[in-house]
Amino acid sequence: MRGQHITSAAPCNATADDTAAIAGLHAQCFSLPWDEAAVADVLRHPGSVALVVRAPDSARLHGYIIGRIVADEAEILSLGIAEEARRLGHASGLVAQLGERAYAMGAARLYLEVAAGNGPAIALYQRLEFKRLGVRRGYYRQAGRMAEDALLLGRDLVSNAGVD
Ligand SMILES: CC(C)(COP(=O)(O)OP(=O)(O)OC[C@H]1O[C@@H](n2cnc3c(N)ncnc32)[C@H](O)[C@@H]1OP(=O)(O)O)[C@@H](O)C(=O)NCCC(=O)NCCS
């Protein structure tokens, strides 16, 4: 899949200064937003890896991914792309880069949970060859809304390529 998209910037490590922008993008992408303190808390956790794609003017973020690596397993905790920067390959690049980092840190598999109704994200992960491993019934619960199932997806990480 690499080479099929042109990205305006390569993924790079998030810094402490990106915390507010990540929280802002998270709020744009999800109905249960993480505030700045929640993002900072996740990033402080041992094994956390956070990568961002910066807009060409560097003032804004086009996207972020937050993962966690524990022993030989890695997990995508959150992935979000600014609405104006979607379908440009940013998410694919971020997942690939996280996969490469995780592999280099000893992880053999990459997992994630995605809402069963999140068609764009499911299409993305199918394209990246994640397989459906299970369903967590009623996993996403929010006041005033129907509970939604989560799909558990995963794939093996491979030498050099990570996820591509
Ligand atoms: C899902 C999301 C991360 C995709 O980010 P993106 O940068 O637009 O994805 P990419 O450009 O890397 O897309 C790669 C492929 O995934 C699939 N895909 C991505 N978005 C899609 C959409 N809206 N509809 C159908 N397929 C889609 C396509 O196959 C696409 O390749 P193509 O553009 O050549 O057709 C983005 O829409 C987003 O941030 N959504 C809100 C937050 C979210 O759902 N996060 C994931 C939670 S697990």
The ligand as a Gaussian input file, in Angstrom:
#p B3LYP/6-31G(d) Opt

LIG

0 1
 C      -10.982000       6.684000       9.682000
 C       -9.941000       7.765000       9.445000
 C       -8.854000       7.630000      10.541000
 C       -9.288000       7.569000       8.062000
 O       -8.240000       8.494000       7.909000
 P       -7.686000       8.897000       6.445000
 O       -6.390000       9.614000       6.641000
 O       -8.746000       9.590000       5.706000
 O       -7.427000       7.452000       5.802000
 P       -6.479000       7.127000       4.540000
 O       -6.431000       8.325000       3.651000
 O       -5.198000       6.573000       5.032000
 O       -7.378000       5.992000       3.848000
 C       -6.814000       4.775000       3.402000
 C       -7.920000       3.911000       2.840000
 O       -8.903000       3.611000       3.867000
 C      -10.209000       3.550000       3.260000
 N      -11.024000       4.682000       3.723000
 C      -10.624000       5.724000       4.496000
 N      -11.667000       6.567000       4.717000
 C      -12.726000       6.058000       4.054000
 C      -14.072000       6.469000       3.893000
 N      -14.557000       7.607000       4.465000
 N      -14.902000       5.694000       3.148000
 C      -14.465000       4.559000       2.576000
 N      -13.171000       4.101000       2.681000
 C      -12.323000       4.845000       3.425000
 C       -9.970000       3.678000       1.763000
 O       -9.675000       2.382000       1.257000
 C       -8.711000       4.551000       1.726000
 O       -7.994000       4.453000       0.515000
 P       -8.416000       5.429000      -0.728000
 O       -8.510000       6.821000      -0.183000
 O       -7.280000       5.216000      -1.691000
 O       -9.738000       4.900000      -1.208000
 C      -10.573000       9.198000       9.471000
 O      -11.728000       9.202000       8.648000
 C      -10.957000       9.691000      10.862000
 O      -10.157000      10.309000      11.566000
 N      -12.219000       9.385000      11.282000
 C      -12.728000       9.820000      12.601000
 C      -11.982000       9.139000      13.741000
 C      -11.959000       7.629000      13.616000
 O      -12.924000       6.992000      13.224000
 N      -10.795000       7.048000      14.001000
 C      -10.580000       5.610000      13.966000
 C      -11.175000       4.994000      15.176000
 S      -10.641000       3.306000      15.380000

